[in-house]
Amino acid sequence: MGHPMDRQTAPLIVVNPGFEDGTKGWTFKGAPVGGGGEARSGVAGTKPFSGARHAFLDARIGQRGITSAAQTVTAPANGVHSLSAWIAGEDANARFVLRRNGRTVAEASPVFDGDYRRWTLTDVELRAGDRLEIAFEASGGGTDSGWVAVDGVMVSPALPARPRVSSSSRELVEIFDWAKEKAAGWVQQPGAPGPLDMDENHRPPTAEAPYAASYWAGYPDRTGYYARDTAHQVAGAHLLGLDAENLTMLRSFAASATPEHRHWPVWAVNFDARTPLAIDYHGPREFVRELPAPFELVEKCAEAFRWSGDRRYLDGELWEFCRRTVEGFVTQQAGRLEGRPVPVAGAAGTHIFDEVATYNEGGERLVEAGDAVATQYRAYLAVAALADARDDTELVRACRARAARLRAYVNHGWTGPGSGAAAIRGYHADGTAVSGWGKENSWFMPLKGVLESGERNDAYLDYVQSQAVSAEGRPVNAEALTYLPDAFFRHGRNETAWQWMRHIYRERDKRHATRRFVNGDYPELSFTLISQLVEGLMGVDPDAARHALTTLPRLPGPSGPSGPSSLSGPSGPSRLGPSVVVGGGWDEGVEWVEAADVPIGDDRFTLRHDGNTSTTLTLHAAPRTQYRWEARFPGTYGRMLVDGAALPGDRFEAAGGVTGTTLTVRSGEPRTVRVERE
């Protein structure tokens, strides 16, 4: 019997979804134009989104009727699907429409600005034998030059999990619902054939292979997923039920970390989960290598295990990759600079195809970098957690000790005596220390918790915020901003984290720095907004294998007007330009939030926070299933009530700025914990 996360059903195949084989599989219909000529609809190569060709629909003003491209497919099995396509156009009225057995079941009317945007129709239910027509239709928009272009038609299987959010904040609900629907269209169908090695250079596909269980994580005009993006999307993917995809993708990176590659995982893998993506891989000695990536992949193996409870993370090539990375790989990469009291991984390359120390591709030639040491620290803790689940107490002690020694050195040596802008965040090959703003090698240090709590950490968070809101320091690529909510939620800066979530969402319709798509069509945005709500704002820390769960509410309070997007630095608000106003008026913070049907292992739970002082947890699982729940609250409180009854003082703890207790939750029996001042 297969593992419950191994989902396999016959894929719903669209023939020639990228129009690389001309009109094969598609029927084009054109209406007479003006003086009686035929519309010039068909397949062209003038404006592909990816690959070399695309569908073109002529929508000139003189048309009577519509012009269209359509394909009808027969469902091989019962299932629910999402269908997506990249659509561009000008001066045209267009529809993306799905008809099941002749009746319209979903449609969208794209809005055009001349460039491509991705449109997705979700939750289309089919029974075996149903005929689904996929149609793109266009008519004149008032000029004699109207047109519509279509590329990259894609079918995604239904999301295995569909968590729901309700809240006092309409904007929070809107953000979550947008992110969930957007992410639904990035999931690949296992077994469906697809091209390999396509990218934004519009190279025609040279090979095709069946795709594996996976999702888009990286530039959406490349046929693969990236180590860095995958690492940041793992938690959001789990919350949508994509545990099989996480396992496949993390395994593919682990399998690529071979002796031939000097135990570096490749940077990007095609959706077949086997072949390195050609744009980033030129050979076993020439492929993109950025040092934080192997360590982040290790960290995310442990995170995927905590959420899923899947013991396949504890053996085989995944376990060997994790252990080897914090042992032999660290030894291999350490010693670039002399005098280090602990192993500090570094990389002395001069470009990304030759081993660099940082995610920041800004041109600095650092041999040691803040994001690398921070992720090395988290990798030690991750292997300790996995080893603990394997009952390997010796390795647990060793990895925790390595993590503690590295963290102590980072705080009391490596970062120097300075604070904020003066703190060291990297070193050149000659040993020269580098401070100031380093983007990833700055914000990854508080993000990963390598900096000790206290004044220096607080000052560094202030510095990160001041730079991120400044015109000079703010990253130009939207996906880089997606780390900031994670960093600020980790340290209880709830209002700042929430404002960054709002900003990222409100900038979703702006063109990405590459100019090839809008920000919202970068997959990382949707996946991370989902995890930031559950792991960040709601403070969920899972341990599925042990049937345990920890919660810590981080609901933001009021933070000012929601007209222009304002994010406050240490010196007050910095304007980041106009934003979409959701609901108008003031941002009143989040008074309450509830997330329902959140997956953990094979179970589900519903969690509600009322402010930061009351939490209700309901477990949805098999009868007699129970979880150990650690209910935590920010702040020190003298009174705690469980299900309305006051707990004796020795039954809860109030120390270190957190008040908490541990209790048992049984399936179907809501438990509520509330704290009060005495």
C-alpha positions as CSV (number, residue, x, y, z in Angstrom):
1,M,0.0,0.0,0.0
2,G,1.4,3.4,-1.0
3,H,2.1,6.3,1.3
4,P,-1.1,8.5,1.8
5,M,0.8,11.5,0.3
6,D,1.6,9.7,-2.9
7,R,-1.3,11.0,-5.1
8,Q,-1.5,9.6,-8.7
9,T,-4.3,9.9,-11.1
10,A,-4.4,9.9,-14.9
11,P,-3.4,13.5,-16.0
12,L,-5.7,15.6,-18.1
13,I,-3.6,16.2,-21.2
14,V,-3.8,19.3,-23.4
15,V,-2.1,18.8,-26.7
16,N,0.5,21.3,-27.7
17,P,-0.2,23.7,-24.7
18,G,2.6,26.1,-25.7
19,F,1.8,26.1,-29.5
20,E,5.4,25.0,-30.3
21,D,3.9,22.5,-32.7
22,G,1.9,25.1,-34.6
23,T,-1.8,24.6,-34.7
24,K,-1.7,20.9,-33.7
25,G,-4.5,20.1,-31.3
26,W,-6.1,23.5,-31.6
27,T,-9.0,24.8,-33.8
28,F,-8.7,28.4,-34.9
29,K,-11.8,30.3,-36.1
30,G,-11.7,33.8,-37.6
31,A,-14.5,36.2,-38.5
32,P,-14.5,38.4,-41.6
33,V,-12.7,41.7,-41.2
34,G,-13.7,45.0,-42.7
35,G,-13.8,44.6,-46.4
36,G,-14.3,40.8,-46.3
37,G,-10.8,39.5,-45.6
38,E,-10.2,36.7,-43.1
39,A,-8.9,37.4,-39.6
40,R,-5.2,36.6,-39.4
41,S,-5.5,34.3,-36.4
42,G,-3.2,31.3,-35.9
43,V,0.2,30.6,-34.5
44,A,3.0,33.2,-34.5
45,G,6.5,33.8,-33.2
46,T,6.4,37.5,-32.6
47,K,5.5,37.7,-28.9
48,P,6.0,34.3,-27.1
49,F,6.0,34.3,-23.4
50,S,8.3,31.3,-23.3
51,G,9.6,29.0,-26.0
52,A,9.3,30.2,-29.6
53,R,5.6,30.4,-30.5
54,H,2.3,31.5,-29.3
55,A,-1.4,31.7,-30.4
56,F,-2.4,34.9,-32.1
57,L,-6.0,36.1,-32.3
58,D,-6.8,39.0,-34.7
59,A,-9.4,41.3,-33.1
60,R,-9.5,44.3,-35.5
61,I,-12.4,46.7,-35.4
62,G,-14.2,45.6,-38.5
63,Q,-14.9,42.1,-37.2
64,R,-18.4,40.8,-37.1
65,G,-18.5,38.0,-34.5
66,I,-15.4,36.6,-32.8
67,T,-12.1,34.9,-33.5
68,S,-11.0,32.0,-31.3
69,A,-8.6,29.2,-30.5
70,A,-10.1,26.2,-28.8
71,Q,-9.3,22.6,-27.9
72,T,-11.5,19.9,-26.5
73,V,-10.1,17.2,-24.2
74,T,-11.8,14.2,-22.7
75,A,-11.3,13.6,-18.9
76,P,-9.7,10.2,-18.4
77,A,-10.8,10.1,-14.7
78,N,-12.8,11.9,-12.1
79,G,-11.0,14.9,-10.8
80,V,-10.9,18.6,-10.1
81,H,-8.6,20.9,-12.0
82,S,-7.3,24.4,-12.4
83,L,-6.4,25.7,-15.9
84,S,-4.1,28.6,-16.5
85,A,-2.7,30.5,-19.5
86,W,-0.5,33.5,-20.2
87,I,-2.6,36.0,-22.1
88,A,-1.6,39.4,-23.6
89,G,-3.4,41.8,-25.8
90,E,-4.3,45.3,-26.8
91,D,-7.5,47.0,-27.9
92,A,-9.5,43.8,-27.7
93,N,-12.3,42.2,-25.7
94,A,-11.3,38.7,-24.7
95,R,-12.5,35.7,-22.8
96,F,-10.8,32.7,-21.4
97,V,-13.6,30.2,-21.1
98,L,-14.1,26.5,-20.1
99,R,-17.1,24.6,-21.3
100,R,-17.9,21.1,-19.8
101,N,-20.1,19.1,-22.2
102,G,-21.1,22.3,-24.0
103,R,-22.0,24.3,-20.9
104,T,-19.8,27.2,-19.6
105,V,-18.4,26.3,-16.1
106,A,-15.7,29.0,-15.7
107,E,-14.6,32.1,-17.5
108,A,-12.4,35.2,-17.1
109,S,-12.2,38.4,-19.0
110,P,-8.5,39.4,-19.1
111,V,-7.6,43.0,-18.7
112,F,-4.8,44.1,-21.0
113,D,-1.8,46.4,-20.8
114,G,0.1,45.0,-23.8
115,D,2.1,42.5,-21.8
116,Y,1.5,39.0,-20.5
117,R,-0.4,38.2,-17.3
118,R,-1.3,34.7,-16.0
119,W,-5.0,33.9,-15.7
120,T,-6.2,30.9,-13.8
121,L,-9.7,29.2,-13.6
122,T,-9.9,27.0,-10.5
123,D,-11.9,24.1,-9.2
124,V,-13.3,22.8,-12.5
125,E,-14.8,19.4,-11.6
126,L,-14.8,16.7,-14.3
127,R,-16.0,13.1,-14.4
128,A,-14.5,10.4,-16.5
129,G,-15.6,10.9,-20.1
130,D,-16.6,14.6,-19.7
131,R,-15.6,16.7,-22.6
132,L,-13.9,20.0,-21.6
133,E,-13.5,22.7,-24.2
134,I,-10.7,25.2,-23.5
135,A,-11.3,28.4,-25.5
136,F,-9.7,31.8,-26.0
137,E,-12.0,34.2,-27.7
138,A,-11.5,37.8,-28.9
139,S,-13.5,40.5,-30.6
140,G,-12.8,44.1,-31.6
141,G,-12.0,46.6,-29.0
142,G,-12.6,49.8,-30.9
143,T,-9.6,50.1,-33.2
144,D,-8.3,48.5,-36.3
145,S,-5.3,47.0,-34.5
146,G,-6.8,44.8,-31.8
147,W,-5.0,41.5,-30.9
148,V,-4.7,38.8,-28.3
149,A,-1.8,36.5,-27.7
150,V,-2.0,33.2,-25.7
151,D,0.9,31.0,-24.5
152,G,1.7,28.3,-21.9
153,V,-1.7,26.7,-21.3
154,M,-1.4,24.5,-18.2
155,V,-3.6,22.1,-16.2
156,S,-3.1,21.7,-12.5
157,P,-4.6,19.1,-10.2
158,A,-6.8,20.2,-7.4
159,L,-5.1,21.3,-4.2
160,P,-5.2,18.4,-1.7
161,A,-5.8,20.9,1.1
162,R,-8.0,24.0,1.1
163,P,-7.5,25.9,4.3
164,R,-9.9,28.8,4.9
165,V,-9.3,32.0,6.7
166,S,-11.8,34.4,8.3
167,S,-10.9,37.6,10.2
168,S,-11.9,41.0,11.4
169,S,-9.5,42.2,8.7
170,R,-11.0,42.1,5.3
171,E,-7.7,42.7,3.8
172,L,-6.1,39.7,5.5
173,V,-8.8,37.4,4.1
174,E,-8.4,38.9,0.7
175,I,-4.7,38.4,0.7
176,F,-5.0,34.8,1.8
177,D,-7.8,34.0,-0.7
178,W,-5.8,35.6,-3.6
179,A,-2.6,33.7,-2.6
180,K,-4.4,30.4,-2.4
181,E,-6.1,30.7,-5.8
182,K,-2.9,32.0,-7.4
183,A,-0.8,29.1,-5.9
184,A,-3.4,26.6,-7.2
185,G,-2.3,27.3,-10.8
186,W,1.4,26.7,-10.2
187,V,1.1,22.9,-9.5
188,Q,2.2,20.4,-12.1
189,Q,0.3,17.3,-13.1
190,P,2.4,14.1,-12.4
191,G,2.8,12.2,-15.6
192,A,1.8,15.0,-18.0
193,P,4.3,15.5,-20.7
194,G,6.1,18.9,-20.9
195,P,9.1,20.6,-22.4
196,L,12.5,20.8,-20.8
197,D,14.9,23.7,-20.7
198,M,12.7,26.5,-22.0
199,D,13.4,29.9,-20.6
200,E,12.9,33.6,-21.3
201,N,15.3,33.6,-24.2
202,H,12.4,32.0,-26.2
203,R,14.4,28.9,-27.0
204,P,12.2,26.3,-28.6
205,P,12.1,23.0,-26.7
206,T,14.6,20.4,-27.7
207,A,13.3,17.6,-25.4
208,E,10.1,16.6,-23.6
209,A,9.6,14.4,-20.6
210,P,6.8,13.4,-18.2
211,Y,6.6,15.9,-15.4
212,A,6.9,14.8,-11.8
213,A,4.9,16.0,-8.8
214,S,6.2,19.5,-8.4
215,Y,5.2,23.2,-8.5
216,W,6.6,26.3,-10.0
217,A,9.3,27.9,-7.8
218,G,11.3,30.5,-9.8
219,Y,10.9,32.6,-12.9
220,P,7.6,31.6,-14.4
221,D,9.0,31.6,-18.0
222,R,11.5,28.8,-17.1
223,T,10.5,25.1,-17.1
224,G,11.9,24.3,-13.7
225,Y,12.1,25.0,-9.9
226,Y,14.9,26.6,-8.0
227,A,16.6,25.6,-4.8
228,R,16.3,29.1,-3.2
229,D,12.6,29.5,-4.2
230,T,11.7,26.0,-3.3
231,A,13.2,26.5,0.2
232,H,11.0,29.5,0.8
233,Q,7.9,27.9,-0.6
234,V,8.0,24.6,1.3
235,A,5.8,25.7,4.2
236,G,3.2,27.4,2.0
237,A,3.1,24.3,-0.2
238,H,2.5,22.0,2.7
239,L,-0.4,24.2,3.8
240,L,-2.0,23.6,0.4
241,G,-1.5,19.8,0.8
242,L,1.5,19.6,-1.5
243,D,3.6,17.3,0.6
244,A,4.2,14.9,-2.3
245,E,5.6,17.8,-4.3
246,N,7.8,19.0,-1.5
247,L,9.2,15.5,-1.1
248,T,9.9,15.1,-4.8
249,M,11.5,18.5,-5.2
250,L,13.7,18.2,-2.1
251,R,14.8,14.7,-3.1
252,S,15.8,15.9,-6.6
253,F,18.2,18.5,-5.1
254,A,19.5,16.0,-2.6
255,A,20.1,13.5,-5.5
256,S,22.1,16.1,-7.4
257,A,24.6,16.7,-4.6
258,T,27.0,14.1,-6.0
259,P,30.8,13.7,-5.7
260,E,31.0,14.9,-9.3
261,H,29.3,18.2,-8.1
262,R,31.5,18.3,-5.0
263,H,28.3,17.7,-3.0
264,W,26.7,20.9,-4.1
265,P,23.1,20.5,-5.2
266,V,22.3,22.0,-8.6
267,W,20.6,25.4,-8.6
268,A,17.5,24.5,-10.7
269,V,15.8,21.3,-11.9
270,N,13.4,20.8,-14.7
271,F,9.9,19.7,-13.9
272,D,10.8,16.1,-14.6
273,A,12.6,16.3,-11.2
274,R,15.8,14.8,-12.8
275,T,17.4,17.1,-15.4
276,P,19.2,20.3,-14.3
277,L,17.8,23.4,-15.9
278,A,20.1,24.2,-18.8
279,I,20.2,28.0,-18.3
280,D,21.8,27.5,-14.9
281,Y,23.8,24.3,-15.6
282,H,26.6,24.1,-18.1
283,G,28.3,21.1,-16.8
284,P,29.4,19.4,-13.6
285,R,32.1,22.1,-12.9
286,E,30.1,25.0,-14.2
287,F,26.7,25.5,-12.7
288,V,25.2,28.1,-10.4
289,R,26.3,27.6,-6.7
290,E,25.2,30.0,-4.0
291,L,26.4,28.9,-0.5
292,P,23.2,29.5,1.5
293,A,21.2,27.2,-0.7
294,P,22.5,23.7,0.5
295,F,22.0,24.8,4.1
296,E,18.5,26.2,3.4
297,L,17.5,22.9,1.7
298,V,18.6,21.0,4.8
299,E,16.6,23.4,7.0
300,K,13.5,22.9,4.9
301,C,13.8,19.1,4.9
302,A,13.3,19.4,8.7
303,E,10.5,21.9,8.3
304,A,8.7,19.6,5.8
305,F,9.1,16.7,8.2
306,R,7.7,18.7,11.1
307,W,4.6,19.6,9.1
308,S,4.1,16.2,7.3
309,G,5.5,13.7,9.8
310,D,6.7,11.7,6.7
311,R,9.6,9.5,7.9
312,R,11.1,9.3,4.4
313,Y,12.9,12.5,5.5
314,L,14.7,10.4,8.0
315,D,16.5,7.9,5.7
316,G,17.8,7.4,2.2
317,E,19.3,10.1,0.1
318,L,17.5,13.0,1.9
319,W,18.9,12.0,5.2
320,E,22.4,11.4,3.7
321,F,22.2,14.8,2.0
322,C,21.3,16.6,5.2
323,R,23.9,14.9,7.4
324,R,26.7,15.2,4.7
325,T,25.9,18.9,4.3
326,V,26.5,19.8,7.9
327,E,29.6,17.5,8.1
328,G,31.7,16.9,5.1
329,F,30.3,19.8,3.0
330,V,31.0,22.3,5.8
331,T,34.5,20.9,6.2
332,Q,35.0,21.2,2.4
333,Q,33.8,24.8,2.3
334,A,35.5,26.0,5.6
335,G,38.9,27.4,6.0
336,R,38.8,30.1,3.4
337,L,39.9,32.5,6.1
338,E,42.4,31.7,8.8
339,G,41.9,32.1,12.5
340,R,38.3,31.0,12.8
341,P,37.7,29.1,16.1
342,V,34.8,27.2,14.5
343,P,34.2,26.0,11.0
344,V,32.7,28.8,8.9
345,A,31.6,27.8,5.4
346,G,32.8,30.1,2.7
347,A,33.1,30.3,-1.1
348,A,35.8,32.1,-3.0
349,G,34.4,32.2,-6.5
350,T,34.0,35.4,-8.5
351,H,30.7,34.6,-10.2
352,I,27.6,32.5,-9.6
353,F,28.8,29.7,-11.8
354,D,31.9,29.4,-9.7
355,E,30.7,29.1,-6.0
356,V,29.8,32.3,-4.3
357,A,29.2,32.9,-0.6
358,T,25.9,34.8,-0.7
359,Y,22.5,35.0,-2.3
360,N,23.1,38.7,-3.0
361,E,24.1,38.8,-6.6
362,G,25.1,42.4,-6.5
363,G,28.7,41.9,-7.4
364,E,30.4,41.9,-4.0
365,R,33.1,39.2,-3.8
366,L,32.6,38.0,-0.3
367,V,34.3,34.8,0.8
368,E,32.1,34.6,4.0
369,A,28.7,36.2,4.2
370,G,26.0,36.7,6.8
371,D,23.3,34.7,4.9
372,A,25.7,31.7,4.6
373,V,26.6,31.6,8.3
374,A,23.0,32.1,9.3
375,T,21.8,29.3,7.1
376,Q,24.7,27.1,8.3
377,Y,23.5,27.7,11.8
378,R,19.9,26.7,10.9
379,A,21.1,23.6,9.1
380,Y,22.9,22.3,12.3
381,L,19.6,22.7,14.2
382,A,17.6,21.0,11.4
383,V,19.9,18.0,11.4
384,A,19.6,17.9,15.2
385,A,15.8,17.8,14.9
386,L,15.9,15.1,12.3
387,A,18.4,13.1,14.3
388,D,16.2,13.4,17.4
389,A,13.3,11.8,15.4
390,R,15.8,9.0,14.5
391,D,16.7,8.6,18.2
392,D,20.3,9.4,17.4
393,T,21.1,11.1,20.7
394,E,24.8,11.4,19.9
395,L,24.3,13.3,16.7
396,V,21.6,15.5,18.3
397,R,24.2,16.6,20.9
398,A,26.9,17.1,18.3
399,C,24.8,19.3,16.0
400,R,23.3,21.3,18.8
401,A,26.8,22.0,20.1
402,R,28.0,23.0,16.7
403,A,25.1,25.4,16.3
404,A,25.7,26.9,19.8
405,R,29.4,27.4,19.1
406,L,28.8,29.0,15.7
407,R,26.1,31.3,17.1
408,A,28.4,32.3,19.9
409,Y,31.2,33.1,17.5
410,V,28.9,35.1,15.1
411,N,27.7,37.2,18.0
412,H,31.0,37.6,19.8
413,G,33.6,37.8,17.1
414,W,32.4,37.4,13.5
415,T,30.0,40.4,13.4
416,G,32.5,42.6,15.3
417,P,31.7,45.0,18.1
418,G,29.5,47.4,16.0
419,S,25.8,47.6,16.0
420,G,23.3,48.3,13.2
421,A,25.0,49.6,10.1
422,A,28.4,49.1,11.8
423,A,27.9,45.3,12.4
424,I,29.9,43.1,10.1
425,R,27.9,41.0,7.6
426,G,30.7,39.6,5.4
427,Y,34.4,39.3,4.7
428,H,36.5,39.6,1.5
429,A,39.1,37.0,0.6
430,D,41.9,39.2,2.1
431,G,40.1,39.1,5.4
432,T,38.7,42.7,5.1
433,A,35.4,43.0,7.0
434,V,32.4,44.4,5.3
435,S,29.5,46.2,7.1
436,G,26.6,48.3,5.9
437,W,23.7,47.1,3.7
438,G,24.1,43.7,2.1
439,K,20.5,42.8,1.4
440,E,20.3,39.0,1.9
441,N,23.6,38.8,3.8
442,S,22.0,41.5,6.1
443,W,18.4,40.4,6.7
444,F,19.2,36.7,6.8
445,M,21.0,37.1,10.1
446,P,17.9,38.1,12.1
447,L,15.7,36.0,9.8
448,K,17.4,32.8,10.7
449,G,17.8,33.7,14.4
450,V,21.6,33.6,14.4
451,L,21.8,36.9,16.2
452,E,21.2,36.7,20.0
453,S,18.2,38.5,21.4
454,G,18.9,41.9,22.9
455,E,19.9,45.4,21.9
456,R,22.2,44.4,19.0
457,N,19.6,42.3,17.4
458,D,17.0,45.0,17.9
459,A,19.3,47.6,16.4
460,Y,20.0,45.4,13.5
461,L,16.3,44.9,12.8
462,D,15.9,48.7,12.9
463,Y,18.7,49.0,10.4
464,V,17.2,46.3,8.1
465,Q,13.9,48.2,8.2
466,S,15.4,51.6,7.5
467,Q,17.3,50.3,4.5
468,A,14.4,48.2,3.1
469,V,12.1,51.3,3.1
470,S,14.7,53.6,1.6
471,A,14.9,54.3,-2.1
472,E,18.6,53.3,-2.2
473,G,18.3,50.1,-0.1
474,R,15.0,48.6,-1.1
475,P,15.3,45.5,-3.3
476,V,14.0,46.1,-6.8
477,N,12.8,42.5,-7.2
478,A,9.5,41.8,-5.4
479,E,10.5,38.2,-4.4
480,A,13.3,39.5,-2.2
481,L,10.8,41.5,-0.1
482,T,9.0,38.2,0.7
483,Y,11.6,37.5,3.4
484,L,10.9,40.6,5.4
485,P,7.6,39.5,6.9
486,D,9.3,36.3,8.1
487,A,12.1,38.2,9.7
488,F,10.0,40.6,11.6
489,F,7.4,38.1,12.7
490,R,10.2,36.0,14.1
491,H,11.1,38.8,16.5
492,G,7.6,39.9,17.4
493,R,7.6,43.0,15.2
494,N,4.1,42.2,14.2
495,E,3.0,45.6,12.8
496,T,6.1,45.9,10.6
497,A,5.7,42.3,9.3
498,W,2.0,42.9,8.5
499,Q,2.7,46.1,6.7
500,W,5.3,44.3,4.5
501,M,2.7,41.6,3.7
502,R,0.2,44.3,2.8
503,H,2.8,46.1,0.6
504,I,3.8,42.9,-1.2
505,Y,0.1,42.2,-1.9
506,R,-0.6,45.7,-3.0
507,E,2.3,45.7,-5.5
508,R,1.1,42.5,-7.1
509,D,-0.1,44.2,-10.3
510,K,3.1,46.2,-10.9
511,R,5.6,45.0,-13.5
512,H,8.4,42.8,-12.1
513,A,12.0,44.1,-12.2
514,T,12.6,41.8,-15.2
515,R,9.6,43.5,-17.0
516,R,8.5,40.0,-18.2
517,F,5.5,39.6,-15.9
518,V,3.8,41.3,-13.0
519,N,5.0,40.8,-9.4
520,G,1.9,38.7,-8.6
521,D,2.9,36.2,-11.3
522,Y,6.1,35.3,-9.4
523,P,5.2,32.1,-7.6
524,E,7.1,32.9,-4.4
525,L,4.7,35.7,-3.5
526,S,1.6,33.6,-3.2
527,F,3.2,30.7,-1.4
528,T,5.0,32.8,1.1
529,L,1.9,35.0,1.9
530,I,0.2,31.7,2.9
531,S,2.9,30.6,5.2
532,Q,3.4,34.0,6.7
533,L,-0.2,34.1,7.8
534,V,-0.1,30.6,9.4
535,E,3.5,30.3,10.7
536,G,4.1,34.1,11.1
537,L,1.0,36.0,12.2
538,M,-0.6,32.9,13.8
539,G,2.6,31.6,15.1
540,V,2.1,27.9,14.4
541,D,5.0,25.5,15.0
542,P,4.1,21.9,14.2
543,D,5.5,18.5,15.2
544,A,3.3,16.1,13.2
545,A,5.4,13.0,14.0
546,R,4.8,13.5,17.7
547,H,1.2,14.7,17.4
548,A,2.3,18.1,18.9
549,L,1.6,21.7,18.1
550,T,2.8,25.0,19.5
551,T,1.0,28.4,18.9
552,L,2.0,32.0,19.6
553,P,-0.4,34.7,18.3
554,R,1.3,37.7,16.7
555,L,-1.7,39.7,15.6
556,P,-0.7,43.2,14.6
557,G,-2.4,46.3,16.1
558,P,-3.4,49.5,14.3
559,S,-0.6,50.9,12.2
560,G,-1.9,54.0,10.5
561,P,-3.7,55.1,7.3
562,S,-4.1,52.6,4.5
563,G,-4.2,55.1,1.7
564,P,-0.6,55.2,0.4
565,S,1.4,52.3,1.6
566,S,3.4,53.5,4.6
567,L,6.0,51.4,6.3
568,S,7.6,53.0,9.4
569,G,11.3,52.9,10.0
570,P,13.1,54.1,13.1
571,S,12.7,57.7,12.0
572,G,9.0,57.5,11.0
573,P,7.1,56.6,7.9
574,S,8.7,56.1,4.5
575,R,6.4,56.4,1.5
576,L,6.7,53.5,-0.9
577,G,4.4,54.9,-3.5
578,P,0.6,54.5,-4.1
579,S,-1.0,51.3,-3.3
580,V,-4.4,49.5,-3.8
581,V,-6.7,50.5,-0.9
582,V,-8.6,47.4,0.3
583,G,-11.7,48.5,2.2
584,G,-10.6,52.1,2.6
585,G,-10.1,54.0,5.9
586,W,-7.5,53.1,8.4
587,D,-5.6,49.9,9.0
588,E,-7.1,48.8,12.3
589,G,-4.8,45.9,12.7
590,V,-6.2,42.4,13.2
591,E,-8.5,41.9,16.1
592,W,-9.1,38.2,15.4
593,V,-8.3,35.6,12.9
594,E,-9.3,32.0,12.3
595,A,-7.6,29.4,10.0
596,A,-9.7,26.3,9.4
597,D,-8.8,22.9,7.9
598,V,-5.0,23.5,8.3
599,P,-3.2,20.2,7.5
600,I,-0.7,18.7,9.9
601,G,0.4,15.1,9.1
602,D,-2.7,13.2,8.1
603,D,-4.9,15.4,10.3
604,R,-6.4,18.9,10.2
605,F,-7.0,21.6,12.8
606,T,-8.8,24.9,13.2
607,L,-7.1,27.7,15.1
608,R,-8.5,31.0,16.2
609,H,-6.8,33.9,17.9
610,D,-8.8,36.7,19.6
611,G,-6.1,39.3,20.0
612,N,-2.9,38.1,21.4
613,T,-4.5,36.8,24.7
614,S,-7.0,34.1,23.7
615,T,-6.6,31.0,21.5
616,T,-9.0,28.2,20.5
617,L,-7.7,25.0,18.9
618,T,-9.9,22.3,17.4
619,L,-8.4,19.1,16.1
620,H,-10.0,17.3,13.2
621,A,-8.7,13.7,13.1
622,A,-9.7,10.1,13.6
623,P,-11.6,9.3,16.8
624,R,-9.4,9.1,19.9
625,T,-6.6,11.0,18.2
626,Q,-5.0,13.5,20.5
627,Y,-2.3,16.2,20.3
628,R,-0.1,17.8,22.8
629,W,-0.7,21.6,22.5
630,E,1.6,24.2,23.9
631,A,-0.4,27.4,24.0
632,R,1.9,30.4,24.2
633,F,1.2,34.1,24.4
634,P,3.5,37.1,24.1
635,G,4.0,38.9,27.4
636,T,4.0,38.0,31.0
637,Y,0.6,37.3,32.6
638,G,-0.5,36.3,36.1
639,R,-3.7,34.5,35.3
640,M,-4.6,31.8,32.8
641,L,-7.9,30.2,32.0
642,V,-8.4,26.9,30.1
643,D,-11.9,26.4,28.8
644,G,-13.1,29.1,31.2
645,A,-11.6,27.6,34.3
646,A,-8.6,29.3,36.0
647,L,-5.4,27.3,36.2
648,P,-3.4,27.2,39.4
649,G,-0.1,29.2,39.1
650,D,2.0,26.1,39.0
651,R,0.2,24.8,35.9
652,F,1.5,27.6,33.6
653,E,4.7,29.4,33.1
654,A,5.3,33.2,32.7
655,A,8.9,33.9,31.9
656,G,11.2,35.3,29.3
657,G,8.5,37.5,27.8
658,V,6.2,34.6,27.1
659,T,3.3,33.0,29.0
660,G,2.4,29.4,28.2
661,T,1.0,26.0,29.2
662,T,0.7,22.5,27.7
663,L,-2.5,20.6,27.5
664,T,-4.1,17.7,25.6
665,V,-6.5,18.3,22.7
666,R,-8.7,15.5,21.5
667,S,-10.3,15.2,18.1
668,G,-13.5,17.2,17.8
669,E,-13.2,18.9,21.2
670,P,-12.3,22.6,21.1
671,R,-10.0,23.9,23.7
672,T,-9.6,27.6,24.6
673,V,-6.8,29.2,26.5
674,R,-6.9,32.8,27.6
675,V,-4.4,34.9,29.6
676,E,-5.2,38.0,31.8
677,R,-3.4,40.5,33.9
678,E,-4.0,40.0,37.6
